[in-house]
Amino acid sequence: MTKPRAIVLMILAPLALLYASLLIGRFAVSPGDVTRILMARVFPIAHDWSGPVETIVMQIRLPRAILALFVGAGLSISGAAYQGMFRNPLVSTDILGVTAASGFGAAVALLLSRNALQLQLFAFIFGLAGVALTYLIARVYRSTPVLMLVLSGVVVGAFFSALLSAAKYVADPESKLPAITYWLLGSLNAASVQSLASVLPPITAGSVGLLIMSWRLNVLSMGDEEARSLGLRTEWLKGGIIICTTLITAAAVSVCGIVGWVGLVIPHVGRMLVGPDHRRLLPAALSIGATYLLFIDDIARSATAGEIPLGILTAMIGAPFFAYLLRKTRGSWL
């Protein structure tokens, strides 16, 4: 596939699936109604559709589809950035403890019977705090070695996982415990215009920051000593990457729970398609991740009478696919 065709495909694929997602659901909406409802936001068109149809499309399905696109894109570009920074193909977005910390924050909010917006805020703040703690522990003699970051992330992740287990232990088994368990499995059913307003800015800011640093990631992936010899301030670069990825991951987890495998598998798919150059890999990860998670969410909300948690589907699909890639390529793309 030529480069122009690949670029066009990666732009059109998420948009095409976004439109298709507005048609998918238990309540049937015709393509003509969806098209007219969307066009009515721009052009003066006679409203010949019912109010409930417009509510379903604009207030339920569209915010959820947009959120799926941004969460999938954000987790994927974060995973690609971390794999480059740590020079490890098995690294994912939860390596520094942000997922466990955000999960504990959400559990605390559920124990305190907070509303959805406060739950997102608790999860987001705790996620940031968890990564900040990891970075402080790893800070040694004004530097942050990669190995220290990984080990500190393991420690912080285990600590907040223990706190999360304690929160589940003291939770009311009739109401609070099921709510915590279901939230941790991952879902986009809380998507709304308000949640988009609170989540999209940090995901967008973090993604733009990573794209700006994409060429520096190529140098950093060769190692700290080589990067410093070429004039890069590696500590500042690592800090910037960690800040951007933490903003993205904490925002994503705060609104949809823990969705695994996206940040691990999708960067490898992008690497197989466009190569290891982060200037091409990061935009490819954005597109593929957005399309993938939106596709998974469409399955989650339409395959059965009840909604399937996202974490279950991403693991069921991601783990075998990752094993297939390992077997087919024999690790040559790692």
C-alpha positions in Angstrom: 0.0 0.0 0.0 1.4 3.4 -1.0 1.9 6.0 1.6 -0.9 8.4 0.3 -3.4 5.5 0.3 -2.4 4.5 3.8 -2.9 8.0 5.1 -6.3 8.3 3.5 -7.4 4.9 4.8 -6.3 5.8 8.3 -8.2 9.0 8.2 -11.4 7.6 6.7 -11.6 4.3 8.7 -12.4 5.9 12.1 -14.8 8.4 10.4 -16.6 5.6 8.5 -17.0 3.4 11.6 -18.1 6.5 13.6 -21.0 6.9 11.1 -21.8 3.2 11.2 -21.8 3.2 15.0 -24.7 5.7 15.0 -26.8 3.1 13.2 -26.0 0.2 15.6 -28.2 -0.5 18.6 -31.3 -2.1 19.8 -33.4 0.9 18.5 -33.2 0.9 14.7 -32.3 4.2 13.1 -32.2 4.5 9.3 -29.1 5.8 7.6 -31.2 8.6 6.1 -32.3 9.8 9.5 -28.8 9.8 10.8 -27.5 11.7 7.8 -30.2 14.3 8.1 -29.8 14.7 11.9 -26.1 15.3 11.5 -26.5 17.7 8.5 -29.1 19.6 10.4 -26.4 20.8 12.8 -24.8 22.6 9.9 -27.5 23.3 7.3 -31.1 24.4 7.7 -33.0 21.2 7.1 -36.6 20.5 7.9 -37.0 18.3 11.0 -39.0 15.3 9.7 -37.7 12.9 12.3 -39.0 12.2 15.8 -37.5 13.7 18.9 -36.5 10.3 20.5 -34.5 9.4 17.3 -32.5 12.6 17.6 -32.0 12.1 21.3 -30.6 8.6 20.7 -28.3 9.7 17.9 -27.0 13.0 19.4 -27.2 12.4 23.1 -26.4 8.7 23.5 -24.7 7.1 20.5 -22.6 10.0 19.2 -21.0 10.9 22.6 -20.3 7.3 23.2 -18.7 6.8 19.8 -16.6 9.9 20.0 -15.4 8.8 23.5 -14.5 5.4 22.2 -12.4 7.0 19.4 -10.5 9.2 21.8 -9.9 6.6 24.4 -8.7 4.0 21.9 -6.5 6.6 20.2 -5.1 7.9 23.5 -4.3 4.4 25.0 -2.7 3.3 21.7 -0.4 6.3 21.3 0.5 6.1 25.0 1.5 2.5 24.6 3.6 3.2 21.5 5.4 6.1 23.3 6.1 4.0 26.4 7.4 1.1 24.3 9.8 3.5 22.6 10.9 5.2 25.8 11.4 2.0 27.7 12.8 0.2 24.7 10.6 -2.8 25.6 7.8 -4.1 23.3 5.9 -5.7 26.2 5.3 -2.3 28.0 1.8 -1.0 28.2 0.1 2.1 29.6 -0.2 0.8 33.1 3.6 0.3 33.6 3.9 3.2 36.1 0.9 2.4 38.2 -1.6 4.8 36.8 -4.3 2.2 36.2 -4.2 0.8 39.7 -4.2 4.2 41.2 -7.1 5.4 39.1 -9.0 2.2 39.9 -8.5 2.9 43.7 -9.7 6.5 43.2 -12.8 5.3 41.5 -13.5 2.7 44.2 -13.2 5.4 46.9 -15.7 7.6 45.0 -18.1 4.7 44.7 -17.7 3.9 48.4 -18.6 7.5 49.2 -21.6 7.4 46.8 -20.3 10.2 44.6 -21.9 11.1 41.3 -20.4 10.2 37.9 -18.5 13.5 37.5 -16.9 13.3 41.0 -16.0 9.6 40.3 -14.1 10.7 37.1 -12.4 13.4 39.1 -11.3 11.0 41.9 -10.0 8.5 39.4 -8.1 11.2 37.4 -6.5 12.8 40.4 -5.5 9.4 42.0 -4.0 8.4 38.6 -1.9 11.5 38.4 -0.8 11.0 42.1 0.2 7.4 41.5 2.5 8.2 38.6 3.9 11.2 40.5 4.7 8.8 43.4 6.4 6.4 40.9 8.5 9.2 39.5 9.6 10.4 42.9 10.6 6.9 44.0 12.6 6.4 40.8 14.4 9.7 41.1 18.0 8.8 41.9 20.8 11.4 42.0 18.9 13.8 39.7 18.2 11.1 37.1 15.5 8.6 36.5 16.9 5.4 35.1 14.5 3.3 33.0 14.9 0.3 35.3 14.1 2.3 38.4 11.0 3.6 36.7 9.8 0.1 35.9 10.6 -1.2 39.4 8.9 1.8 41.0 5.9 1.4 38.8 5.6 -2.2 40.0 5.8 -1.1 43.6 3.3 1.6 43.3 0.9 -0.5 41.2 1.1 -3.3 43.8 0.4 -0.8 46.6 -2.7 0.7 45.0 -3.9 -2.8 43.9 -3.7 -3.7 47.6 -5.7 -0.6 48.5 -8.2 -1.4 45.8 -8.6 -4.9 47.3 -9.1 -3.4 50.7 -11.8 -1.1 49.3 -13.6 -4.0 47.7 -13.3 -6.0 51.0 -15.1 -3.3 53.0 -17.6 -2.4 50.3 -21.3 -3.4 50.8 -21.6 -6.7 48.9 -25.2 -5.9 48.0 -24.6 -2.5 46.2 -21.1 -1.0 46.4 -19.1 -4.2 45.6 -20.9 -5.0 42.3 -20.6 -1.3 41.2 -16.8 -1.4 41.9 -16.4 -4.7 40.1 -18.4 -3.7 37.1 -16.6 -0.3 36.8 -13.2 -2.1 36.9 -14.2 -4.3 34.0 -14.5 -1.3 31.7 -17.5 0.3 30.0 -18.4 3.4 28.0 -22.0 3.4 29.2 -21.3 6.6 31.2 -20.5 8.6 28.1 -22.3 11.9 27.8 -21.7 15.4 26.5 -20.5 16.4 30.0 -18.0 13.5 30.2 -16.6 14.4 26.8 -16.1 18.0 28.0 -14.0 16.7 30.9 -12.0 13.9 29.2 -11.3 15.1 25.7 -9.0 18.1 26.7 -6.4 16.0 28.6 -6.5 13.2 26.0 -6.1 15.8 23.2 -3.3 17.7 25.0 -1.4 14.5 25.8 -1.7 13.2 22.3 -0.5 16.4 20.7 2.4 16.5 23.1 3.5 13.0 22.1 3.2 13.8 18.4 5.4 16.9 18.9 8.0 14.7 20.6 7.8 11.9 18.1 11.1 12.5 16.4 12.8 12.7 19.8 11.4 9.3 20.7 13.3 7.9 17.8 16.6 9.1 19.4 15.5 8.2 22.9 14.7 4.6 21.8 18.4 4.2 21.0 19.3 4.6 24.7 20.0 7.4 27.1 23.7 7.7 26.4 23.2 7.9 22.6 20.4 10.5 23.1 22.6 12.6 25.4 25.5 12.5 22.9 23.1 13.9 20.3 22.2 16.8 22.5 18.9 15.7 23.9 18.0 16.4 27.5 16.8 12.9 28.3 15.4 13.7 31.8 13.2 16.5 30.4 12.1 14.3 27.5 11.2 11.4 29.8 9.3 13.7 32.1 7.4 15.2 29.2 6.5 11.8 27.8 5.4 10.6 31.3 3.2 13.7 31.8 1.5 13.3 28.4 0.9 9.6 28.7 -0.4 10.0 32.3 -2.8 12.7 31.3 -4.2 10.4 28.6 -4.4 7.2 30.6 -5.8 8.8 33.8 -8.5 10.5 31.7 -9.3 7.4 29.8 -9.5 5.2 32.9 -11.5 7.8 34.8 -14.4 7.6 32.3 -14.4 4.0 31.1 -12.6 1.9 33.8 -9.7 -0.4 33.1 -9.5 -1.4 29.4 -6.5 -3.6 28.9 -4.5 -4.8 25.8 -5.2 -1.7 23.7 -2.0 0.0 24.6 0.0 -3.2 24.2 -1.3 -4.7 21.0 -2.2 -1.7 18.8 1.3 -0.2 18.7 2.6 -3.5 17.3 0.0 -3.6 14.6 1.0 0.0 13.7 4.7 -1.0 13.7 4.0 -3.8 11.3 2.1 -1.5 9.0 4.3 1.7 8.9 7.5 0.6 10.6 9.3 1.7 13.8 9.7 5.4 13.0 7.7 7.2 15.7 6.9 10.1 13.3 4.7 7.6 11.4 4.0 5.1 14.2 2.3 7.5 16.6 -0.3 8.8 14.1 -0.9 5.3 12.9 -1.5 4.1 16.5 -4.0 7.0 16.9 -6.0 5.8 13.9 -5.8 2.1 14.5 -6.5 2.4 18.2 -9.5 4.6 17.7 -11.0 2.3 15.1 -10.3 -0.8 17.1 -11.9 0.4 20.4 -14.9 1.8 18.6 -15.4 -1.6 16.9 -15.1 -3.4 20.2 -17.6 -1.1 21.8 -20.1 -1.7 19.0 -19.8 -5.4 19.7 -20.1 -4.8 23.5 -23.4 -3.0 23.3 -25.1 -5.0 20.5 -23.9 -8.6 20.7 -26.1 -9.6 23.6 -29.1 -8.3 25.5 -26.9 -7.0 28.2 -23.8 -4.9 27.6 -20.5 -6.8 27.7 -17.7 -5.1 29.7 -15.0 -3.7 27.4 -12.2 -5.2 29.4 -13.5 -8.7 28.8 -13.7 -8.2 25.0 -10.3 -6.5 24.6 -8.6 -9.3 26.5 -10.5 -12.1 24.6 -9.5 -10.5 21.3 -6.2 -8.9 22.1 -4.5 -11.8 23.9 -5.0 -14.4 21.1 -4.2 -11.8 18.4 -1.0 -10.9 20.2 -0.1 -14.6 20.4 -0.8 -14.9 16.7 1.5 -12.0 15.9 4.3 -13.6 18.1 3.9 -16.9 16.3 3.7 -15.5 12.8 6.6 -13.1 13.0 8.7 -15.1 15.5 9.2 -11.8 17.4 11.1 -10.2 14.5 8.9 -7.1 14.9 9.6 -6.7 18.6 
